[in-house]
Amino acid sequence: MHAITIPEPGGPEALVWDEVPDPVAGDGEVLVEVVAGAVNRADILQRQGFYDPPPGSSPYPGLECSGRIAAVGAGVSGWAVGDEVCALLAGGGYAEKVAVPAGQLLPVPKGLDLKQAAALPEVVCTVWSNVFMIAQLRPGETLLVHGGSSGIGTMAIQLAKAVGAKVAVTAGTREKLERCAALGADILINYREQDFVEEVKKASDGAGADVILDNMGAKYLDRNLRALAVSGRLAVIGMQGGIKGELNLATLLNKRAAISATSLRARPLGEKAAIVAAVREHVWPLIDGGHVRPVVDREIPMSDAAAAHRVVEESGHVGKVLLVVP
């Protein structure tokens, strides 16, 4: 098969579409013939040499894909050759085939084509596990989403609105904020021109955000804490703004607040399977019913993954950039 390899870390040009050995479905796995994958920030970090795959997983980038089952390994039930699926991966999505633990498979939702489904697994599992399973966002509460126009952000807006929450978002342009508003965002904050702490408090009568979904890390740590409501929950899922910040414990204590920080990729198989099962139970009906949809910015041939990485690094996109197998 062909896959995107990374012979040496570097810029987008480090991504090479090359011939590699076919993967084999092991016990508890299925082999998926990939139709499409999607670009995530973690893929860029891997390309740069900063985010190695977990031991035993595929060396190729790609944390989600969609396709058809080509083979079923021993001990797998409920799935058959020919089934159309999408999958959460620890790696290997930038390839024509990938072996996937059966617990990380999802059926393609109603109303979506097979390529669109590639935009779902990583973002939905990230949002559901952090905002709902850990931070326990409830109806009537306020969620602040940093990077509201990203793949994660566009999904978080829709899911939060579907459960009856109020949503604030940050983005860097008027156009991106307008796209967020079209998805249901209530409070629109241009982080280049406005202080999100002030804007969130103003829109919540001084209370602040009950839950914050943060992709920035260190750069926003202090301001996120100030923007939290009493008993607020900060869920950190990224480090685009650095890895080390100063935390005011007095503020944390006074607000009785909580901070969680998670990533999906290195979690044990059982934890991933539990998240996928929860997503299938709670989110898939919303997608089947047309209440939630993946936002796809564009499709690019997988063999030209370098171009897709440039698009994501330039941050001009809204939603997901898909990689389609030629």
Order of alpha helices (4+ residues) and beta strands (2+ residues): beta-beta-beta-alpha-beta-beta-beta-beta-alpha-beta-alpha-beta-alpha-beta-alpha-beta-alpha-beta-alpha-beta-alpha-alpha-beta-alpha-beta
